[in-house]
Amino acid sequence: MANRLAQATSPYLLQHADNPVDWWQWEPAAFEEARRRDVPVFLSVGYSACHWCHVLAHESFEDDTTAAYMNEHFVNIKVDREERPDVDAVYMEAVQAATGQGGWPMSVFMTAEGEPFYFGTYFPPEPRHGSPSFGQVLEGVHSAWASRRDEVGEVAEKITRDLAGRELDHGAGGLPGESELSQALLGITRDYDPASGWLGSGDTKFPPSMVIEFLLRHHARTQAEAALEMAEGMCDAMARSSLFDQLGGGFHRYVLRPRPGGSLVPHFEKMLYDNALLCRVYAHLWRSTGSELARRVALETADFMVRELRTVEGGFASALDADSDDGTGRHVEGAYYVWTPARLREVLGDADADFAARYFGVTEEGTFEEGASVLQLPRQEEVFDADRLASVRERLLAARDGRAAPGRDDKVVAAWNGLAVAALAETGAYFDRPDLVEAAIGAADLLVRLHMDDRARLVRTSKDGRAGAHAGVLEDYADVAEGFLALASVTGEGVWLEFAGFLLDHVLAQFTDAESGALYDTAADAERLIRRPQDPTDNATPSGWSAAAGALLSYSAQTGAEPHRTAAERALGVVRALGPRAPRFIGWGLAVAEALLDGPREVAVVGEAGDPAATALRRAALLGTAPGAVVAVGAPESDELPLLAGRPLVDGKPAAYVCRNFVCDVPTTDPDRLRAVLNGRNT
């Protein structure tokens, strides 16, 4: 049996390389094989940090009997959703339309033409809770294919036709304005629980980073206190809960409440995209409020990314697994992170263990499984000894470092590295941490060297210094451009603005519908699937649509490029349509709309490098809260960045020019004045 996964760049595919299942990668030859053998295709989609993907693999894909049946009756294709988000999106849409829900692992049965006819997610090895076993599903699909082929074909054609006929509301009615943004704020207010600090009434809580970014920008533009209060409440709830790793920094994927009144417990995987987005959110919250908690969380999250996710090549790995060895040979979810009072005593001794248990909420009965607790910061009035706490955290972290660490998905995803570049560049600039800015530059260099070709086209992933085979999608171009634009503002180096422009030109040429201004997730010359994916709603990351609108708007503010601003405005029509109805699912689009309503403002700071007065103005500019403001820093009348052109010193002193649509206020040499202008309401 050929091992077709052995040379994959996806750690998820490599995890399945030695299965007895005769896996194919997503490629034309796999579908040709299905036609030749006249069998259906079984598509299995997941990702390396997915707990239930591992469970299905251990129970079924590693089982010789199950694998033999799959090999005899199907062509089996394994896809990493992080490498092929287009394939994942198209078939997940079908799964959700047919079943009302979705998730991973995703299991799809389809014809050799890629037309799906039966769906599911995780199937157990035995019938359970009304769900058929995986073996029963395989047998049922094979039986239908063999004896009711016409019926299967009709179902497949209908599903494919229904997907192709779905209409997306592009928001052709115009730009979002005050009314739509106010309605969005009201919708979030209704969904927010001020007592807990979380959004939504369900037991599963995902970090609403993009919604928080909208709230911070809305407050900065309108001074609406409710927006800031909700942003602070959400950030406080996340930082104090088990969502945040209280020892090592960084955020887990989500938390859930397993029983009424029970403590929130995390799903322990750590994703690069969550941590990049949340690092930036907490840095922006600190910029708005000066919160010490926000400063600590931003820096600890940045340090986590650099310490645990940075690869040898300078990029950032995708994720850490949820599971690890618990010390007894069992691979257990959360084993790396949980504590019991007895374990605390082993590391700290009785007195400090009692102190740590009280501070971190570790109890005898436990907050997780088998009497273990996940560390959190219960809200309390008691004042703790800061030096003692620092010592306790240091010793606990050292002890935890001795445990078997979770596996790491070393795949470098272009889009998520773009998010990390933006977060680390800004966090490094805000908190005078040049090492973080250097880490951002290192990742950006890798994206240019390895992910961009000589025509500035992106590949989606790389691993171990080897570029993957799959073309970048819209979110890759948009998020990498966002990272480059942030670097241009922080470093004053025009090359990053130039690279962003190359990528955004591709967005205009390859991803934009010329008539409607709508955006597609795949390029015009990309592989054709049963439907060209197109989704403006945010999920775990900003949608490619919203991210592209934001990057296009920022680039136009830096350069005056009218086609890019026009494209951003046309793309934001969807926010007018969706913002009032579903604000939680278009938070980044709402944040970009706030920038548009504010200008966004263009800030040029001119002065010689190393001049303390220029440095003070630069810092005031970068710490300005005006939504989406762009900053250009450099020598007077420099040609390094377009905003600097024709901007002289004022009375021989460094100066800052604040403009909208390249129409400028009177320049100032006073950092306090600049701060007041950028932090005041847009009138």
Secondary structure, 3 states (H helix, E strand, C coil): CCCCCCCCCCHHHHHCCCCCCCEECCCHHHHHHHHHHCCCEEEEEECCCCHHHHHHHHHHHCCHHHHHHHHHHCEEEEEECCCCHHHHHHHHHHHHHHHCCCCCCEEEEECCCCCEEEEECCCCCCCECCECCHHHHHHHHHHHHHHCHHHHHHHHHHHHHHHHCCCCCCCCCCCCCHHHHHHHHHHHHHHEECCCCEECCCCEECCCHHHHHHHHHHHHHHCCHHHHHHHHHHHHHHHHCCCECCCCCCECCEEECCCCCCCCEEECCEEHHHHHHHHHHHHHHHHHHCCHHHHHHHHHHHHHHHHHHECCCCCECCEECCEEECCCCCEEECCCCCECHHHHHHHHCHHHHHHHHHHHCCCCCCCCCCCCECCCCCCCCCCCCHHHHHHHHHHHHHHHHCCCCCCEECCEEHHHHHHHHHHHHHHHHHCCCHHHHHHHHHHHHHHHHHHECCCCCEECEEECCEECCCECCHHHHHHHHHHHHHHHHHHCCHHHHHHHHHHHHHHHHHHECCCCCCECCCCCCCCCCCCCCCCCCCCCCCCHHHHHHHHHHHHHHHHCCHHHHHHHHHHCHHHHHHCCCCHHHCHHHHHHHHHHHHCCEEEEEECCCCCHHHHHHHHHHHCCCCCCCEEEEECCCCCCCHHHCCCCCECCECEEEEEECCEECCCECCHHHHHHHHHCCCC
